[in-house]
Amino acid sequence: MPSPSSPTAERSSLSAARRVAVALLVSLSLGLVASTTSADNTAQQQRDVTAANDFRVRVASALALGKKKDPSSIPALTQALSDSNPAVRSSAAAALGSIADPRSLPALEQAMSAEKDGGAKRAMGVAVRQVKANSATKYIVTIGRLENKSGNPKVDQTFRSVARAEIARLPNVEVADTEQAGVAKAKEKQLPTIALDGRLVTLSKANVGGDVGFAARVEFVVRKIPEQSLKATINGNAKALASSGQVTTPKQIADLQGDAVEAAVQSALSGAPTALAAAAK
C-alpha cells in the first residue's frame, strides 16, 4: 500500500559512551504526518524541570514536555511531582496526564495521596483519570511475522524482542499470542482485532564526519482480522552514531547496531496509535 511522504527530523542523545542520533520518519497510508521534536531540546527540558533555579522555568519545561508526549520524560516529570513549588507539581502532573503512560500511574497516585495543595491535588486527580482512560483496552493486537531482511542475522533477536516489547507498551492494547486467540478474545470482549507484521528492512553503515554508525529502517503493516484487510503501513528510520574512538570492539559495534534498530522500531511505532484507531473503524 503506498504511503505519502512525511517530514524527517533528527533527534540525538548521549547514553553511556554512545551518542544516538535518530532520524525519524513515520508515514501512514491513511495520511498520518508525525510530529517530531529535537531530543537535544527535550533533554534540556528534562533537566530543567527538576534542576532549574527559577520555578517558572520548571513549570514551562513541564508543560513543554507534556506537549511532546515523549515517554522518556516520565522519570523527570515524576521527580517533579515532589517539587517544592505547587505550580511545578501541578504542571508535572498535567504533563504526565498528557503523556498518559500507565507506568506513571503509581507515582501519580502516591503523589496525590500526599499532596496538601488543593490545586496540585486536583491536577494530579485529573492526570490519574487520563492515565487510567488511556490504559483501558480498546484493541486486541496480535504480533504477526517479524522478519529481518537486513542481511545481518546478528540483529535478529534484537529486532524481534524490541518489536514485541514496544508493541506491548502501546496504549489501549492487549496483545494476544496468535491471530486465532486474538479473534476469540476480541469476540469475548467485543473489541476489534488488529495484526501487526514487522520487518527490519535495512541496517547499513552510516558514517558522518568523524563519527561511525548505522542506519536502520523498519516497517510495520497494520491488518484488520479476521478479514485480513490491509489498513496502513508505518515506517521508521533511525541512525545511531558514535565517535570512532568509542567503537573499537565487536560488542560496541553490536550495541550501536542495536541502538539503531531499537530507535527505528520506536519511531515507526510512534505512529501506531493513530493507525490502530483508523484500522478499528
N, C-alpha and C positions, 0 to 999 in steps of 0.2 A: 504494500500500500504506500503510495507516495506521501511524503511529509514535506510541509513547507519549511523553508529555512528560517532560523531564528538567530538573534544576535549571539555573539560569543563574548564572554567576559573572562577575565583571569583572576585567580584567587591564589594567594600564597600564604604559607605559614611555616613556622620553624618548630620542628619536633625532634628532640634529641639532636643528632648530628645531621639530620636530613631536612632540606628545605623543599617543601612540596608546593609546586605551582600548578594550580588546576585551571584548565581552560574548560569552561562549562558550556555545553551546547545541548539544549533539550528541544526536541521538535516532536510535535504530535500531528497525526493525520487529522485530528479534529481542530487544529488551528491554535494549539497552545503555544504561547510565547512565554518562556520562563523569565521571571525577573531575577536579576543577578546583582550581587554586590561585591565590593572589594573586601577580601578577607583581611588584608592589612588594616583597613579601616575598622572592620569588625573586631579584630584582635585588640586594637587600641581602645575601642569602646568597652570591650570586656574587661580590660584593665581599669579603665576609668570608672566603671560602675561600682567598683569596690575600693579603689585607691585614690581617686581624685580628691583633693582637699576641699574643693567647693562642692557643696551638696547639689547645687544647680547643675553642675557638670555630671554628677552621678545620676540625677534624675533624667537629664537629656540623653545620657548614654543608655539608660534602661529603656526608655521609650523607643530609641532608635533600634535597639536590639530586638524589641518586641515587633517592630515593623518588618524586620528582616526574617523573623520566624526561623532562625537557624538554631537547631537543637544543640549545637556546640556551645551556645551561650547559656545553657541551663545551669552549669556549675557556678558561673559568675553571678547570675541572677538569683540563684538560690542563696548564695552567700550574702547578697544584698538584701535579702529578706530580714536580716538581723542588723541592718544599718542603724546608726544612732538617730537618723532623721526619718520621721514618719512619711514624708513625701517620697523619699527614696524607697522605703519599704513598699509604699503603695504603687509606685512606678514599676518596681521589680515584679510585684505580684501581677500587675496588668500585663507586663511583658510575658510572663510565664503563661498567663491565660491566653494570650495571643498565639504563643507557640503551641500551646495545648498538647504537650507531650506527656503521656501518662507517667513517665519517670519523675516528673516534678511534683506529682500529687502528694507523696508523703511529706516532703519539705513544706509544701503549701499548707497542708492540714496542721502540721506541727506548729508552724509559724502563726497560723490563725488562732490556734488554741491559746497561745502565749501572748498574743497581741493585746496591748492596752489602749492603743489609739483607735477611736471609733472609725475614722476614715480609712485607715490602713486595714483594719479588720474587715470592713465591707469590701474593699478591693480584693483582699485575699479570698473572701467568700465567693465573689464573682469569678475569680480565677479558678477556684476549685470546681465550680459548676461548669465552666468552659472546658476544663481538662476532662472531667467526667463525661461530658457530652461527646467529646472527641474520642473517648475511649470506647464508646458504645459500638458494638459490631454492626456494620452496615453491609459488609461484603464477605462472602466466603471465597477465599482465594486459594487456588491450587498452583503449585510450582511445577511447570511442565519441564521440557527439556532445557538443560543448561549446558550449552556447548562451547567448547574452547576451539575457535577457529583461527587462533593467532599463530599457530605453528610452534608455540612454546609450551610443551607439556608440563614444564615445571610450575606453571601457574594454574594448572587445572584445579587443584584443591582450593587454592586461594579464591579463585573466581566463584566456585560453587558455594563455598562456605560464606563468603561475603554476600553473595546474592541472596542466599537463604536468610541470613541474619537481617539484612536490610529490608527484605520483603516482610519478614515477621514484625518489624518495627513500624510498618506503615500504619497510619491512623485508621481506625474503624475496620481493621482487617482481622479476620480469624483464618488461619492457614489450615487447610486440610491436606492430608498426606497424598491422596490420589484424587483424580477427577471424579471417580465413582463415589468416593467418600464425600467429596465436596458437594456433589449434586444431592446426595442423601441428606447431608447436614443442612444444606440450603433449603431443601424442601421442608425439613422439620422446623426450621426457624423462619421460613418464608422470607428468605433473603436471596439476592442474585448471586450466581456463581460465576467467577471470572478466573481464567487461567493466565499465567504469565510465563512465557517462554523466553529464556535469556541466551545471549550469545556474546562471547568476547570476540569481537571482530578482528581487531588488530592489537598488537603490542610491539612497538618498534622503538629503536633508539631515537632520542630527540635531544641532541646536544645543542646548547645555546651559550654562545660566548665561551667562557671558561668553565661552564657547568656541563655535567653529563646527566643524562636522564633517559626516561622512557615515556612514550605517549601511548595511551590506551583508548580504544573505542569500544563501547558496549552498546548493545541494542536489546530492547525488550519488546516483545509482541504481546498485545493485550487481546485475548479471545474471550468471548462470552460463551459459556457452556450451559446446557448440553448442545445447543445448536451450532457450536463451533464457528461462530461468525467473528471475523477479524474486525476489531474496533479501533485499534490505534497502534502506532509504533512510537516508542520513546527511545531517544538516543542520548548517550553521554560520552563526552571526550574529556580526557584529563592528561596532564603532563606532571611527572614527578621529577624534580631536578635537584641536584646536589653538586657542591664543589667537587672537582675531580680528585682533590686530595682527600676527600671524605669517603670516597668509594673505591676501595682497594682490594676487597676480598669478595669471594663468591657470595657470602651471606649478605654483605652490604648491597651487592647488585640485586640479589633476590628480594631484599627488603624494599629497595627502590622500585622494582617492578611491581611488588605487591602494593605499594603506595599508589602507583598509577592505576592499577586495576581497581582497587578499593574506591578511589576518588571517582573513577569513571562510572562505577556501579551507582554510587551515591548521587552523582549528577544526573544520571538517567532516571533514577527512581524519584528524584525530586519532582518529576512530572507525573508520577503515578497517581497521586490523589485526584488530580483533575481527570486523568484518563479513566480511572475506575468509576468516578461519578458519571462520566459520559457513557461508559460501557454499560452501566447498570440500567440506563433508561430504556 
